Amino acid sequence: MSIIVAEGVTKRFSSDSRPAVDAVSFAVDPGEFIVLLGPSGCGKTTLLKMINRIYEPTSGQLLIDGVDSRSLPVTHLRRRIGYAIQQTGLFPHFRVEQNIAVVPRLLGWERPRIEARITELLDLVGLPHDFRRRYPRQLSGGQQQRVGLARALAADPAIMLMDEPFGALDAITRARLQDELLHIQRKVHKTILFVTHDIEEALRLADRMMVMNHGQIVQFDTPLTILTRPCTRFVEQLTSANDVLRRLSLLTVASALGRERPPAAGGSADLPPLHPQDDLRFALTQLLGAGESSLPVIDDGREVGRLTLADLRAMLPSTVAGLEGHVPVSGA
């Protein structure tokens, strides 16, 4: 059963001539990481807010675990859904531990359970235990976002709603928190709906991307499918679907090798190694930087094959056509 199902959901505001969200239907399965992508004003945040009933739909139905969300007490619903926003929303007069414990306390958890959960979450988001007693103002922006994420996870909700949580951060901190979020997701397997207007962030995080425009879902599919088969000119332009490096970032070295191959004889010791989980954009960078037409692929300390420019061409024919003629070859 899908954990979230929307059936013809519409939201109209009296001040607007067109619906903010216009008859959208979709289903999200348990454990999926869904990124809502689109320009400002396309309905992403409005849709997110209808899921936890900050806004009520004008028409249509939202089902959570098969139950109409409007049949549930709103406070009960929101306590089952983690929510993280760009400004963190931390209470400035609460210490870190108090901010994290807000929902567990509302749910009546006993103190030892709350204390254990705070410690567990600080470890999960990569913050020292002595941060428990700090106030938000004593933390950096990135650290505040980690506390916000911990608070959203505190009651162990099945669903996480995240509205541009990293949007106000510098690029380096943002990339680190994206990595941290992916690391956490591999551990806890939440169902996440994540709003962004940043295509690179969307591609990095999403299992599936929901591309929106004018309150409607234009395309809902995997990042690779959206980049390689955009269904409209709008999707193509929004995602820069013709950017071959962007496409390569979604494919792994393992997918290019296809199957285990015997390593080439000699010539690998001084070359930068690749690993099966590396993306092909990184692999291409390494190939060009090394001035090689192939590089060894190392898995569990042994060479399992070599990735070549021909392999890249086979994965995306338009991506590297003609590159081999421009790459100096030494010891390949």
Secondary structure as a PSIPRED ss2 file (coil, helix, strand):
# PSIPRED VFORMAT (PSIPRED V4.0)

   1 M C   1.000  0.000  0.000
   2 S C   1.000  0.000  0.000
   3 I C   1.000  0.000  0.000
   4 I E   0.000  0.000  1.000
   5 V E   0.000  0.000  1.000
   6 A E   0.000  0.000  1.000
   7 E E   0.000  0.000  1.000
   8 G E   0.000  0.000  1.000
   9 V E   0.000  0.000  1.000
  10 T E   0.000  0.000  1.000
  11 K E   0.000  0.000  1.000
  12 R C   1.000  0.000  0.000
  13 F C   1.000  0.000  0.000
  14 S C   1.000  0.000  0.000
  15 S C   1.000  0.000  0.000
  16 D C   1.000  0.000  0.000
  17 S C   1.000  0.000  0.000
  18 R C   1.000  0.000  0.000
  19 P C   1.000  0.000  0.000
  20 A C   1.000  0.000  0.000
  21 V E   0.000  0.000  1.000
  22 D E   0.000  0.000  1.000
  23 A E   0.000  0.000  1.000
  24 V E   0.000  0.000  1.000
  25 S E   0.000  0.000  1.000
  26 F E   0.000  0.000  1.000
  27 A E   0.000  0.000  1.000
  28 V E   0.000  0.000  1.000
  29 D C   1.000  0.000  0.000
  30 P C   1.000  0.000  0.000
  31 G C   1.000  0.000  0.000
  32 E C   1.000  0.000  0.000
  33 F E   0.000  0.000  1.000
  34 I E   0.000  0.000  1.000
  35 V E   0.000  0.000  1.000
  36 L E   0.000  0.000  1.000
  37 L E   0.000  0.000  1.000
  38 G C   1.000  0.000  0.000
  39 P C   1.000  0.000  0.000
  40 S C   1.000  0.000  0.000
  41 G C   1.000  0.000  0.000
  42 C C   1.000  0.000  0.000
  43 G C   1.000  0.000  0.000
  44 K H   0.000  1.000  0.000
  45 T H   0.000  1.000  0.000
  46 T H   0.000  1.000  0.000
  47 L H   0.000  1.000  0.000
  48 L H   0.000  1.000  0.000
  49 K H   0.000  1.000  0.000
  50 M H   0.000  1.000  0.000
  51 I H   0.000  1.000  0.000
  52 N C   1.000  0.000  0.000
  53 R C   1.000  0.000  0.000
  54 I C   1.000  0.000  0.000
  55 Y C   1.000  0.000  0.000
  56 E C   1.000  0.000  0.000
  57 P C   1.000  0.000  0.000
  58 T C   1.000  0.000  0.000
  59 S E   0.000  0.000  1.000
  60 G E   0.000  0.000  1.000
  61 Q E   0.000  0.000  1.000
  62 L E   0.000  0.000  1.000
  63 L E   0.000  0.000  1.000
  64 I E   0.000  0.000  1.000
  65 D C   1.000  0.000  0.000
  66 G C   1.000  0.000  0.000
  67 V E   0.000  0.000  1.000
  68 D E   0.000  0.000  1.000
  69 S H   0.000  1.000  0.000
  70 R H   0.000  1.000  0.000
  71 S H   0.000  1.000  0.000
  72 L C   1.000  0.000  0.000
  73 P C   1.000  0.000  0.000
  74 V H   0.000  1.000  0.000
  75 T H   0.000  1.000  0.000
  76 H H   0.000  1.000  0.000
  77 L H   0.000  1.000  0.000
  78 R H   0.000  1.000  0.000
  79 R H   0.000  1.000  0.000
  80 R C   1.000  0.000  0.000
  81 I E   0.000  0.000  1.000
  82 G E   0.000  0.000  1.000
  83 Y E   0.000  0.000  1.000
  84 A E   0.000  0.000  1.000
  85 I E   0.000  0.000  1.000
  86 Q C   1.000  0.000  0.000
  87 Q C   1.000  0.000  0.000
  88 T C   1.000  0.000  0.000
  89 G C   1.000  0.000  0.000
  90 L C   1.000  0.000  0.000
  91 F C   1.000  0.000  0.000
  92 P C   1.000  0.000  0.000
  93 H C   1.000  0.000  0.000
  94 F C   1.000  0.000  0.000
  95 R C   1.000  0.000  0.000
  96 V H   0.000  1.000  0.000
  97 E H   0.000  1.000  0.000
  98 Q H   0.000  1.000  0.000
  99 N H   0.000  1.000  0.000
 100 I H   0.000  1.000  0.000
 101 A C   1.000  0.000  0.000
 102 V H   0.000  1.000  0.000
 103 V H   0.000  1.000  0.000
 104 P H   0.000  1.000  0.000
 105 R H   0.000  1.000  0.000
 106 L H   0.000  1.000  0.000
 107 L C   1.000  0.000  0.000
 108 G C   1.000  0.000  0.000
 109 W C   1.000  0.000  0.000
 110 E C   1.000  0.000  0.000
 111 R H   0.000  1.000  0.000
 112 P H   0.000  1.000  0.000
 113 R H   0.000  1.000  0.000
 114 I H   0.000  1.000  0.000
 115 E H   0.000  1.000  0.000
 116 A H   0.000  1.000  0.000
 117 R H   0.000  1.000  0.000
 118 I H   0.000  1.000  0.000
 119 T H   0.000  1.000  0.000
 120 E H   0.000  1.000  0.000
 121 L H   0.000  1.000  0.000
 122 L H   0.000  1.000  0.000
 123 D H   0.000  1.000  0.000
 124 L H   0.000  1.000  0.000
 125 V H   0.000  1.000  0.000
 126 G C   1.000  0.000  0.000
 127 L C   1.000  0.000  0.000
 128 P C   1.000  0.000  0.000
 129 H H   0.000  1.000  0.000
 130 D H   0.000  1.000  0.000
 131 F H   0.000  1.000  0.000
 132 R H   0.000  1.000  0.000
 133 R H   0.000  1.000  0.000
 134 R C   1.000  0.000  0.000
 135 Y C   1.000  0.000  0.000
 136 P H   0.000  1.000  0.000
 137 R H   0.000  1.000  0.000
 138 Q H   0.000  1.000  0.000
 139 L C   1.000  0.000  0.000
 140 S C   1.000  0.000  0.000
 141 G H   0.000  1.000  0.000
 142 G H   0.000  1.000  0.000
 143 Q H   0.000  1.000  0.000
 144 Q H   0.000  1.000  0.000
 145 Q H   0.000  1.000  0.000
 146 R H   0.000  1.000  0.000
 147 V H   0.000  1.000  0.000
 148 G H   0.000  1.000  0.000
 149 L H   0.000  1.000  0.000
 150 A H   0.000  1.000  0.000
 151 R H   0.000  1.000  0.000
 152 A H   0.000  1.000  0.000
 153 L H   0.000  1.000  0.000
 154 A C   1.000  0.000  0.000
 155 A C   1.000  0.000  0.000
 156 D C   1.000  0.000  0.000
 157 P C   1.000  0.000  0.000
 158 A C   1.000  0.000  0.000
 159 I E   0.000  0.000  1.000
 160 M E   0.000  0.000  1.000
 161 L E   0.000  0.000  1.000
 162 M E   0.000  0.000  1.000
 163 D E   0.000  0.000  1.000
 164 E C   1.000  0.000  0.000
 165 P C   1.000  0.000  0.000
 166 F C   1.000  0.000  0.000
 167 G C   1.000  0.000  0.000
 168 A C   1.000  0.000  0.000
 169 L C   1.000  0.000  0.000
 170 D C   1.000  0.000  0.000
 171 A H   0.000  1.000  0.000
 172 I H   0.000  1.000  0.000
 173 T H   0.000  1.000  0.000
 174 R H   0.000  1.000  0.000
 175 A H   0.000  1.000  0.000
 176 R H   0.000  1.000  0.000
 177 L H   0.000  1.000  0.000
 178 Q H   0.000  1.000  0.000
 179 D H   0.000  1.000  0.000
 180 E H   0.000  1.000  0.000
 181 L H   0.000  1.000  0.000
 182 L H   0.000  1.000  0.000
 183 H H   0.000  1.000  0.000
 184 I H   0.000  1.000  0.000
 185 Q H   0.000  1.000  0.000
 186 R H   0.000  1.000  0.000
 187 K H   0.000  1.000  0.000
 188 V H   0.000  1.000  0.000
 189 H C   1.000  0.000  0.000
 190 K C   1.000  0.000  0.000
 191 T E   0.000  0.000  1.000
 192 I E   0.000  0.000  1.000
 193 L E   0.000  0.000  1.000
 194 F E   0.000  0.000  1.000
 195 V E   0.000  0.000  1.000
 196 T E   0.000  0.000  1.000
 197 H C   1.000  0.000  0.000
 198 D C   1.000  0.000  0.000
 199 I H   0.000  1.000  0.000
 200 E H   0.000  1.000  0.000
 201 E H   0.000  1.000  0.000
 202 A H   0.000  1.000  0.000
 203 L H   0.000  1.000  0.000
 204 R H   0.000  1.000  0.000
 205 L H   0.000  1.000  0.000
 206 A C   1.000  0.000  0.000
 207 D C   1.000  0.000  0.000
 208 R E   0.000  0.000  1.000
 209 M E   0.000  0.000  1.000
 210 M E   0.000  0.000  1.000
 211 V E   0.000  0.000  1.000
 212 M E   0.000  0.000  1.000
 213 N E   0.000  0.000  1.000
 214 H C   1.000  0.000  0.000
 215 G C   1.000  0.000  0.000
 216 Q E   0.000  0.000  1.000
 217 I E   0.000  0.000  1.000
 218 V E   0.000  0.000  1.000
 219 Q E   0.000  0.000  1.000
 220 F E   0.000  0.000  1.000
 221 D E   0.000  0.000  1.000
 222 T C   1.000  0.000  0.000
 223 P H   0.000  1.000  0.000
 224 L H   0.000  1.000  0.000
 225 T H   0.000  1.000  0.000
 226 I H   0.000  1.000  0.000
 227 L H   0.000  1.000  0.000
 228 T H   0.000  1.000  0.000
 229 R C   1.000  0.000  0.000
 230 P C   1.000  0.000  0.000
 231 C C   1.000  0.000  0.000
 232 T C   1.000  0.000  0.000
 233 R H   0.000  1.000  0.000
 234 F H   0.000  1.000  0.000
 235 V H   0.000  1.000  0.000
 236 E H   0.000  1.000  0.000
 237 Q H   0.000  1.000  0.000
 238 L H   0.000  1.000  0.000
 239 T H   0.000  1.000  0.000
 240 S C   1.000  0.000  0.000
 241 A C   1.000  0.000  0.000
 242 N C   1.000  0.000  0.000
 243 D C   1.000  0.000  0.000
 244 V H   0.000  1.000  0.000
 245 L H   0.000  1.000  0.000
 246 R H   0.000  1.000  0.000
 247 R H   0.000  1.000  0.000
 248 L H   0.000  1.000  0.000
 249 S C   1.000  0.000  0.000
 250 L C   1.000  0.000  0.000
 251 L C   1.000  0.000  0.000
 252 T E   0.000  0.000  1.000
 253 V H   0.000  1.000  0.000
 254 A H   0.000  1.000  0.000
 255 S H   0.000  1.000  0.000
 256 A H   0.000  1.000  0.000
 257 L H   0.000  1.000  0.000
 258 G C   1.000  0.000  0.000
 259 R C   1.000  0.000  0.000
 260 E C   1.000  0.000  0.000
 261 R C   1.000  0.000  0.000
 262 P C   1.000  0.000  0.000
 263 P C   1.000  0.000  0.000
 264 A C   1.000  0.000  0.000
 265 A C   1.000  0.000  0.000
 266 G C   1.000  0.000  0.000
 267 G C   1.000  0.000  0.000
 268 S C   1.000  0.000  0.000
 269 A C   1.000  0.000  0.000
 270 D C   1.000  0.000  0.000
 271 L C   1.000  0.000  0.000
 272 P C   1.000  0.000  0.000
 273 P C   1.000  0.000  0.000
 274 L E   0.000  0.000  1.000
 275 H C   1.000  0.000  0.000
 276 P C   1.000  0.000  0.000
 277 Q C   1.000  0.000  0.000
 278 D C   1.000  0.000  0.000
 279 D E   0.000  0.000  1.000
 280 L H   0.000  1.000  0.000
 281 R H   0.000  1.000  0.000
 282 F H   0.000  1.000  0.000
 283 A H   0.000  1.000  0.000
 284 L H   0.000  1.000  0.000
 285 T H   0.000  1.000  0.000
 286 Q H   0.000  1.000  0.000
 287 L H   0.000  1.000  0.000
 288 L H   0.000  1.000  0.000
 289 G H   0.000  1.000  0.000
 290 A H   0.000  1.000  0.000
 291 G C   1.000  0.000  0.000
 292 E C   1.000  0.000  0.000
 293 S C   1.000  0.000  0.000
 294 S E   0.000  0.000  1.000
 295 L E   0.000  0.000  1.000
 296 P E   0.000  0.000  1.000
 297 V E   0.000  0.000  1.000
 298 I E   0.000  0.000  1.000
 299 D E   0.000  0.000  1.000
 300 D C   1.000  0.000  0.000
 301 G C   1.000  0.000  0.000
 302 R E   0.000  0.000  1.000
 303 E E   0.000  0.000  1.000
 304 V E   0.000  0.000  1.000
 305 G E   0.000  0.000  1.000
 306 R E   0.000  0.000  1.000
 307 L E   0.000  0.000  1.000
 308 T E   0.000  0.000  1.000
 309 L H   0.000  1.000  0.000
 310 A H   0.000  1.000  0.000
 311 D H   0.000  1.000  0.000
 312 L H   0.000  1.000  0.000
 313 R H   0.000  1.000  0.000
 314 A H   0.000  1.000  0.000
 315 M H   0.000  1.000  0.000
 316 L C   1.000  0.000  0.000
 317 P C   1.000  0.000  0.000
 318 S C   1.000  0.000  0.000
 319 T C   1.000  0.000  0.000
 320 V C   1.000  0.000  0.000
 321 A C   1.000  0.000  0.000
 322 G C   1.000  0.000  0.000
 323 L C   1.000  0.000  0.000
 324 E H   0.000  1.000  0.000
 325 G H   0.000  1.000  0.000
 326 H H   0.000  1.000  0.000
 327 V C   1.000  0.000  0.000
 328 P C   1.000  0.000  0.000
 329 V C   1.000  0.000  0.000
 330 S C   1.000  0.000  0.000
 331 G C   1.000  0.000  0.000
 332 A C   1.000  0.000  0.000
